[in-house]
Amino acid sequence: MKIVHGSEDEEVDIERSEKLVEAYPKAKFSKIEDVDHELGLKAVSKSESVFLSSRM
């Protein structure tokens, strides 16, 4: 599982993503610099398994 968060995301606080990483220790966390909520979603490869904190 990969958790992705854009550094400029104003819709979802980064702490939510960090809590997901704590809850799923095998998850990999990536912060994408200089992208917001929508661009962060577009930057993720479709072949990766992504768990988005905004869906929680």
Backbone torsions as a table, in degrees:
resi	resn	phi	psi	omega
1	MET	NA	141.1	177.5
2	LYS	-124.8	131.2	177.4
3	ILE	-109.0	124.7	-174.9
4	VAL	-119.4	137.5	179.3
5	HIS	-141.2	129.8	176.4
6	GLY	-80.0	136.7	-177.1
7	SER	-65.1	-22.7	-179.5
8	GLU	-103.5	14.6	-179.2
9	ASP	-68.0	116.8	178.4
10	GLU	-102.1	-4.1	-179.7
11	GLU	-89.1	-36.5	-178.0
12	VAL	-125.0	123.9	179.9
13	ASP	-69.3	139.8	-176.8
14	ILE	-61.4	-25.3	178.2
15	GLU	-60.5	-30.2	177.6
16	ARG	-64.9	-40.9	177.4
17	SER	-67.1	-39.9	179.2
18	GLU	-63.6	-37.0	177.2
19	LYS	-66.4	-35.4	176.6
20	LEU	-64.2	-39.7	178.3
21	VAL	-62.3	-39.4	177.0
22	GLU	-64.5	-39.2	-178.0
23	ALA	-73.7	-27.8	-179.2
24	TYR	-124.2	82.7	-173.9
25	PRO	-57.9	-24.7	179.5
26	LYS	-83.9	-6.1	-179.3
27	ALA	-69.5	148.1	174.7
28	LYS	-104.6	135.1	-178.1
29	PHE	-109.0	133.3	175.7
30	SER	-131.3	125.7	172.4
31	LYS	-101.9	123.6	-178.9
32	ILE	-97.4	115.8	-176.5
33	GLU	-68.2	143.6	172.2
34	ASP	62.3	28.3	174.0
35	VAL	-127.9	151.1	179.4
36	ASP	-96.2	-164.5	-176.1
37	HIS	-61.5	-49.9	-176.4
38	GLU	-72.4	-43.9	-179.5
39	LEU	-66.8	-31.6	176.0
40	GLY	-61.9	-38.3	178.1
41	LEU	-65.4	-39.8	-179.0
42	LYS	-71.1	-24.3	-176.9
43	ALA	-78.7	-13.3	-176.9
44	VAL	-85.0	133.4	178.3
45	SER	-65.3	138.7	179.4
46	LYS	-65.3	-21.6	-177.9
47	SER	-80.7	-10.5	-179.6
48	GLU	-87.6	150.0	173.0
49	SER	-85.0	118.6	-173.8
50	VAL	-121.7	133.4	175.8
51	PHE	-116.2	113.1	-174.1
52	LEU	-95.4	127.6	-176.9
53	SER	-63.5	-23.8	179.9
54	SER	-69.8	-13.7	179.3
55	ARG	-87.1	-8.5	-177.7
56	MET	-80.1	NA	NA
